[in-house]
């Protein structure tokens, strides 16, 4: 849990530093790299949730449908909630780059 927090803190700092960049290319690169950091942590958490819900209890190999669905309730880490916003930011950067070309 500590390394996840450090990565999210680092990505937030990179987002803040990218706001003050004078060069537009460096600003976009820093924002996209911070988004990638969020995607790595959030993707690993989503994968662990999905793979953790497959095995059943006791001697079962696969969980029943009710157990499978019940395993998707919270609490979730903040990177899962930040995933849509970071995807929107990267799409905005890509749209702005394509518009200039």
N, C-alpha and C positions, 0 to 999 in steps of 0.2 A: 504494500500500500504506500510505502514511503516514496518509492521511485515513481509511482504514478502521480503522486502529488508534486514531486519535483519537476516532472515533465510538463504537467499542466501549468505550474507556476512559470516555468521557462517559456512556454509558448505564449502565456499572457504577457510576459516581459517583452518578448519579440514582437508581439502585436503592438504594444505601446511604443517600442523603439521605431517600428516601421511608420508610425504616424508622423514622426519628426524628420524623416528622410527628405532631402531636397530632390534627389534623383528619383524619378518615377519608377524606373526599372528596379532599383534597389528596394523601394517601398513595396512593390508588388512581389518581389522575390521573397522578402522577409515575411510578408503576410501569408503567402502560399506555403512557405516552409513551416510556419507556426501552425497552419491548418493541417499539414501532414503529421505533425507531432500529435495533434488531437486525434487524427484518424487512426494512428497507430495504437494509442491507448484505448480509444473507444472501440476500435475493431477487435482488439484482443479481449476486451470485456464482453462484447456481444458474442464472440466466438465461444468464450468460456461459459456464458449463460446457455447458449444453444447446446453445446456439447455436454454440459452438466445436466441438462434436462432429459437426455436420451436414455441413460441407463435406468432400469427399474429398481424397486426396493427388493431386498431379500435375494431370492434366487432367480428373479426375472432378468432377462437380457435387455428388454426394451420396456419402457414405461407405458402405462396405459394413457389414453388420451386425456383424462382428467388430471392425472399427475403431471403430464407433459405441459398442459396449459397452466396449471397452478404454480409451476416453477418460474413463471415469468413475472411474478409480482415483485415489487421493489424490495429493498432500497437499491437505487442505481447510483453509479458514480457520476460526477458532473460532466465527464467527457461524452457520455451518451447524449446528454441534453445539448451539448455544444456542437455535435456533429451536423445537424441541419444548418446551423448558422455558418459554420466553417465551409460547408459545401456551397452555400449561397454566396459567400465571399469569393471563393475561387471561381465560381461561375461569373460573377461580376467582373473579376480581373480578366478572365478569358474573353468575355464579351467586349470589354474596353480595349483589349489588345487587338482583337479581330476587327474592331471598328476603325482603328488607326491604320491598319495595313491596307 
